Each structure stands twice: as C-alpha cells, then as structure tokens.
Amino acid sequence: MAIRDSMRESAAQFLAPGEQVQAVMGAQTASAYLAALGGILFFLPLNRYRIIAVTAQRILVLDAGKFSIKKARAAVTELPRSTRLGPASGVWHVVPAGGEKLRVHRRFFKDIQAADEAAATT
C-alpha cells in the first residue's frame, strides 16, 4: 500500500461522519538536519511524525509516533480550512501548527499545492 493511502486510511477514524480527506501529507517536528549533524540517536528523541489530513471543513494534524508516518495515533491540533499551507519551496517546507513547526518534505509539495487549490475554490 502506498504511503499516502496508509495515511489516508489511518486518518479516517479521526474524521466526522461524512467528512472526506482532500489531501494528506506527512511531516515531522524536528529538522532532518539534526540527524545529519548530531546523529540518529540525537534526532529520535526530539522528533515526532505527523499526518496532516486536509478536508473541506478543516485541517487536522495527527500524531503518528516516533518511528513511522503511516499510522495515525491521536489528534494533535486542528487548523481552520482557510489556512494556506504553501507555497512550498526548498527541500523542507515549514508549516506552523498549534505551537509546532511541522517540516514537510518536498515529496509532499504537490499535496500542499492541491490542498491550497481546493481551499481557493470553496
């Protein structure tokens, strides 16, 4: 199963009845550059993976734990649907969410763009 499909499926339990995911993307709370500078043993205790699930009603940030981005474990925060996530650039794009800086890798930039375009049409 593709990573986006796994994230979308695990986020479904946190949605309201009738609510559907428009876009889903992975993020992390710590900078990947910490792993490069301080090693993985320094990075792991500081990092949490997040799933950002975008619906027509809201943007839901879900905790996925310390080791994988595929399975949502709990809701962390909720953002208004009018929140723009991009435009994204570089290798890592930072999205402020509920007091955290979520770092989204460039492989999810097309999902950020799709979420922002969907918000503009509603």
C-alpha positions as CSV (number, residue, x, y, z in Angstrom):
1,M,0.0,0.0,0.0
2,A,1.3,3.4,-0.9
3,I,2.3,5.8,1.9
4,R,-0.5,8.3,1.1
5,D,-3.1,5.5,1.1
6,S,-1.9,4.3,4.5
7,M,-2.0,7.8,6.0
8,R,-5.5,8.5,4.5
9,E,-6.8,5.2,5.8
10,S,-5.5,5.7,9.3
11,A,-6.7,9.3,9.4
12,A,-10.3,8.2,8.7
13,Q,-11.0,7.3,12.3
14,F,-10.5,10.9,13.3
15,L,-12.9,12.4,10.8
16,A,-16.5,13.4,11.4
17,P,-19.3,11.4,9.7
18,G,-19.4,12.4,6.0
19,E,-16.0,14.2,6.2
20,Q,-13.6,13.1,3.5
21,V,-9.9,13.7,3.1
22,Q,-9.0,16.0,0.2
23,A,-5.2,15.8,0.7
24,V,-2.9,14.1,3.1
25,M,0.8,14.7,3.7
26,G,3.5,13.6,6.2
27,A,5.5,15.9,8.4
28,Q,7.9,15.8,11.3
29,T,8.6,18.0,14.3
30,A,12.4,18.0,14.3
31,S,14.6,19.2,11.5
32,A,16.2,16.3,9.5
33,Y,19.4,18.3,9.6
34,L,19.7,17.4,13.3
35,A,20.1,13.8,12.3
36,A,22.9,14.7,9.9
37,L,24.7,16.9,12.5
38,G,24.0,15.1,15.7
39,G,23.3,11.5,14.6
40,I,20.2,9.5,14.7
41,L,20.4,9.0,18.5
42,F,20.1,12.7,18.9
43,F,17.3,13.1,16.4
44,L,15.0,10.3,17.5
45,P,14.1,11.6,21.0
46,L,13.3,15.1,19.6
47,N,11.2,14.1,16.6
48,R,7.5,13.1,16.2
49,Y,5.9,12.2,12.9
50,R,2.7,14.0,12.0
51,I,0.0,13.3,9.4
52,I,-1.7,16.4,8.0
53,A,-5.2,15.5,6.8
54,V,-7.0,18.2,4.8
55,T,-10.8,18.0,4.5
56,A,-13.3,20.5,3.2
57,Q,-14.1,21.6,6.8
58,R,-10.7,21.7,8.5
59,I,-7.0,20.8,8.5
60,L,-6.4,18.0,11.1
61,V,-2.9,17.4,12.4
62,L,-2.5,13.8,13.7
63,D,0.4,12.2,15.7
64,A,1.9,9.2,14.1
65,G,4.6,8.4,16.7
66,K,8.4,8.4,16.7
67,F,9.1,5.7,14.1
68,S,6.6,5.7,11.2
69,I,4.4,8.2,9.3
70,K,1.8,5.6,8.2
71,K,-0.4,5.2,11.2
72,A,-2.3,8.0,13.0
73,R,-2.4,7.5,16.8
74,A,-4.1,10.7,18.1
75,A,-5.3,14.1,17.1
76,V,-2.8,16.9,17.9
77,T,-4.5,20.1,16.7
78,E,-6.9,21.4,14.2
79,L,-6.5,24.4,11.9
80,P,-9.2,26.4,10.0
81,R,-9.7,25.2,6.5
82,S,-8.9,28.7,5.3
83,T,-5.2,28.2,6.4
84,R,-2.8,28.2,3.5
85,L,-0.1,25.5,3.8
86,G,2.1,26.8,0.9
87,P,3.6,27.8,-1.3
88,A,6.3,25.2,-0.6
89,S,9.9,25.5,-1.7
90,G,13.3,24.1,-0.9
91,V,13.7,20.6,0.4
92,W,11.7,21.1,3.7
93,H,8.8,23.4,4.0
94,V,7.8,24.6,7.5
95,V,4.1,24.7,8.4
96,P,3.2,26.3,11.7
97,A,0.5,24.3,13.5
98,G,-0.6,24.7,17.1
99,G,2.7,25.9,18.5
100,E,4.7,23.4,16.5
101,K,6.8,23.8,13.4
102,L,5.9,20.9,11.1
103,R,8.5,20.1,8.4
104,V,7.1,18.7,5.2
105,H,9.4,17.1,2.7
106,R,9.3,18.0,-0.9
107,R,7.7,14.7,-1.9
108,F,4.5,16.1,-0.4
109,F,4.7,19.5,-2.0
110,K,2.2,18.5,-4.7
111,D,-0.2,17.7,-1.9
112,I,0.3,21.1,-0.3
113,Q,-0.5,22.7,-3.6
114,A,-3.6,20.5,-4.1
115,A,-4.9,21.4,-0.6
116,D,-4.3,25.2,-1.2
117,E,-6.0,25.0,-4.6
118,A,-9.0,23.1,-3.1
119,A,-9.3,25.8,-0.4
120,A,-9.3,28.6,-3.1
121,T,-12.3,27.0,-4.9
122,T,-14.5,26.7,-1.9
